[in-house]
Amino acid sequence: METKPYVFISYAHKDNELVYPAIAALQAQGVALWYDNGIEAGSEWPEFVAEKVMNCSKFVLFISESYLQSQNCKRELNFAIARKKDILSIHLHDVELSPGMEMQLGTYQAIFCNRFPSRESFCEALPQEPFFTPCKSQSTTTQNVSFNQSEPANTQEPQKTVFYNQPTSANTATPPSNTQLPKKRKLVAILLAFFLGAFGAHKFYLKQPLWGILYLVFFWTYIPSILSIIDFIIMLCQSDEQFAEKYHCIVE
């Protein structure tokens, strides 16, 4: 089935306050987009994302320290390069690329946010890039978008509907709804795992109620105590980005 050209957006979820206004600016100018807003959609979700990368006309990545630490983001980029996609890298901050990443992106177009007078000017200029022209619809709407973080509405996901390419099989996962990720404190989860882990307290805190119930039911076997110690060690060694990806949350 033939589908309209669209842009695949690759970004780290910790950067959503900077990325969502850019997405909204592109949508306001009729650019068809697809992006993962961070909601887990089951074991088939990686296959669904891979299909979206395969079928996209353009691939955009928002580079930051969080992006460079995200294995999921790196996998998306590597897959796009392997599929010979037209790629645009947008540098949200000044970051030092590894030699391998620099070699990968060296031949592709790049935009640096710090070269614009303000986030607002970047937001206004981005949709005018010829890179996005093949994915623009004929009719566009006008929408003012700002990067001013003092305006709460602009730190949420764009309100316009995201264009999703139609699945090619009945087994493909349904795209996630526009629901924001919960905010969690990593330190709280670590302390709960250490002191009350045998009762599943950290599992309930991290929105894993089924695991929490299992820990609570079988706490007398000492197995949950052992597992909670393992959870404690893993969380203690995880970076904030790894913690956020595993538990699908925003680390406060």
C-alpha positions in Angstrom: 0.0 0.0 0.0 1.4 3.4 -1.0 1.8 5.9 1.8 2.6 9.6 1.9 6.3 10.5 2.5 7.1 11.2 6.2 9.9 12.1 8.5 11.1 9.7 11.2 12.0 11.6 14.4 14.7 10.0 16.6 15.3 11.6 20.0 16.0 10.9 23.6 12.9 11.1 25.8 14.7 13.3 28.3 14.9 16.0 25.7 11.2 16.2 25.0 10.9 19.7 26.3 13.2 20.9 23.5 12.1 18.4 20.9 8.3 18.7 21.1 8.2 22.4 20.1 10.3 21.6 17.1 7.9 18.8 16.2 5.0 21.1 16.6 6.6 23.7 14.4 7.1 21.2 11.6 3.6 19.9 11.9 2.2 23.4 11.7 3.9 23.7 8.3 2.3 20.5 7.1 5.4 18.2 7.5 4.3 14.6 8.0 6.1 13.1 10.9 6.4 9.9 12.9 7.9 9.7 16.4 7.8 7.4 19.4 6.5 9.3 22.4 8.0 6.9 24.8 5.0 4.7 25.7 5.8 1.0 25.8 3.7 -1.0 23.3 4.7 -4.6 23.9 7.3 -7.0 22.6 6.5 -6.2 18.9 7.2 -2.5 19.3 10.8 -2.7 18.1 9.6 -4.4 14.9 7.1 -1.6 14.5 9.7 1.1 14.9 12.0 -0.7 12.5 9.2 -0.7 9.9 8.8 3.0 10.4 12.5 3.6 9.8 12.4 1.4 6.7 9.4 3.2 5.2 10.3 6.8 6.1 11.5 9.3 3.4 13.7 11.3 5.8 15.3 10.6 9.1 16.0 13.3 11.7 17.9 12.9 14.9 18.1 15.4 17.8 21.6 15.1 19.2 22.3 15.7 22.9 24.3 13.9 25.7 21.1 11.9 26.4 20.9 10.8 22.8 24.5 9.7 22.7 23.9 7.6 25.8 20.7 6.0 24.5 21.2 2.5 23.0 17.7 2.7 21.4 18.5 6.0 19.7 21.8 4.6 18.4 20.0 1.5 17.0 17.6 3.7 15.2 20.4 5.8 13.6 22.4 2.7 12.6 19.4 1.1 11.0 18.6 4.4 9.1 22.2 4.5 7.9 22.2 0.9 6.8 19.0 1.6 4.9 20.6 4.6 3.2 18.1 7.1 4.4 18.4 10.8 3.9 19.5 12.0 7.3 19.5 15.4 9.1 21.2 15.8 12.5 20.0 18.6 14.8 22.4 19.4 17.6 20.4 20.6 20.6 23.6 21.4 22.6 27.3 21.5 22.1 28.3 17.9 22.5 31.5 16.0 21.7 30.9 13.2 19.3 32.9 10.0 19.5 35.1 9.3 16.5 32.7 6.6 15.3 29.6 8.8 15.6 31.5 11.7 13.9 32.5 9.4 11.0 28.9 8.2 10.7 27.3 11.7 10.6 30.2 13.5 8.8 28.6 13.1 5.3 25.1 14.2 6.3 23.5 17.6 6.8 23.6 19.1 10.3 21.9 22.0 12.0 23.3 23.6 15.3 20.7 25.2 17.6 23.3 27.4 19.2 23.9 29.2 15.9 20.5 30.7 16.1 19.8 33.9 18.1 17.1 32.0 20.1 15.2 28.8 20.3 12.2 30.7 18.8 14.2 31.6 15.7 15.4 28.1 15.3 11.8 26.9 15.6 10.7 29.3 12.9 13.5 28.5 10.5 13.4 24.7 10.8 10.3 24.0 8.7 11.8 26.1 5.9 14.7 23.7 5.4 14.5 22.2 1.9 15.2 18.8 3.6 11.5 18.7 4.7 9.9 19.7 1.4 9.2 16.2 0.1 7.2 15.5 3.2 5.1 18.6 3.3 1.4 18.5 2.5 -0.1 21.0 0.1 -2.2 22.8 2.7 -0.6 24.1 5.9 -1.8 25.7 9.0 -0.3 28.6 11.0 0.7 27.9 14.5 2.9 29.9 16.8 5.4 27.7 18.6 7.9 28.9 21.3 10.9 27.3 23.1 10.2 29.6 26.1 10.1 27.2 29.0 8.1 29.6 31.1 5.1 28.7 29.0 3.9 25.3 30.3 1.9 24.4 27.2 5.1 24.3 25.1 6.7 21.7 27.2 4.0 19.1 26.4 3.6 17.1 23.3 2.3 18.8 20.2 -1.5 18.9 20.1 -1.7 18.3 16.4 -2.2 14.7 15.3 1.0 12.9 14.4 1.1 11.2 11.0 1.5 7.4 11.4 2.3 5.2 8.5 -0.2 2.4 8.2 0.9 -1.0 9.6 1.6 -3.7 7.0 0.4 -6.6 9.1 -2.3 -7.3 11.7 0.4 -8.2 14.2 2.0 -4.7 14.2 1.6 -2.9 17.5 -0.7 0.1 17.7 1.1 3.5 18.0 1.0 4.9 21.5 -1.4 7.6 22.6 -0.2 11.1 23.4 0.3 10.4 27.1 3.3 11.9 28.9 5.7 9.6 30.8 5.5 9.6 34.6 8.1 11.4 36.6 10.1 9.3 39.1 13.0 9.9 41.4 15.8 7.3 40.9 17.0 7.7 44.5 13.5 6.9 45.9 13.4 3.7 43.9 16.8 2.7 45.1 16.0 3.2 48.7 12.7 1.4 48.4 14.4 -1.6 46.8 17.0 -1.7 49.6 14.7 -1.2 52.6 11.3 -2.5 51.4 12.2 -4.4 48.3 11.1 -7.8 49.7 7.6 -6.4 49.8 7.8 -5.1 46.2 7.6 -1.4 47.3 10.0 -0.3 44.5 8.0 -2.2 41.9 4.8 -0.5 42.9 6.6 2.9 42.9 7.9 2.2 39.3 4.4 1.3 38.0 5.0 -2.4 37.9 2.1 -3.6 40.1 2.1 -7.2 38.9 5.7 -7.6 40.0 4.9 -5.8 43.2 2.1 -8.2 44.0 4.3 -11.2 43.2 7.0 -9.9 45.5 4.4 -9.2 48.3 2.8 -12.7 48.0 6.1 -14.6 48.0 8.1 -12.4 50.4 8.2 -15.2 53.0 10.2 -17.4 50.6 13.1 -14.9 50.7 13.3 -15.0 46.9 11.9 -11.4 46.6 14.6 -10.3 49.1 17.3 -11.7 46.8 15.6 -10.2 43.7 15.2 -6.8 45.4 19.0 -6.8 46.2 19.7 -7.5 42.6 17.3 -4.7 41.6 19.0 -2.4 44.0 22.5 -3.1 42.6 21.2 -2.7 39.0 19.5 0.6 39.6 22.5 1.9 41.6 24.8 1.2 38.6 22.4 2.6 35.9 22.7 6.0 34.5 19.6 8.3 34.5 19.1 7.6 30.8 19.2 3.8 31.3 16.9 4.0 34.3 14.4 6.2 32.3 14.4 3.8 29.3 14.0 0.6 31.4 11.2 2.0 33.5 9.6 4.3 30.9 9.7 7.4 33.0 11.3 10.8 33.3 14.0 11.0 36.0 13.5 14.0 38.3 
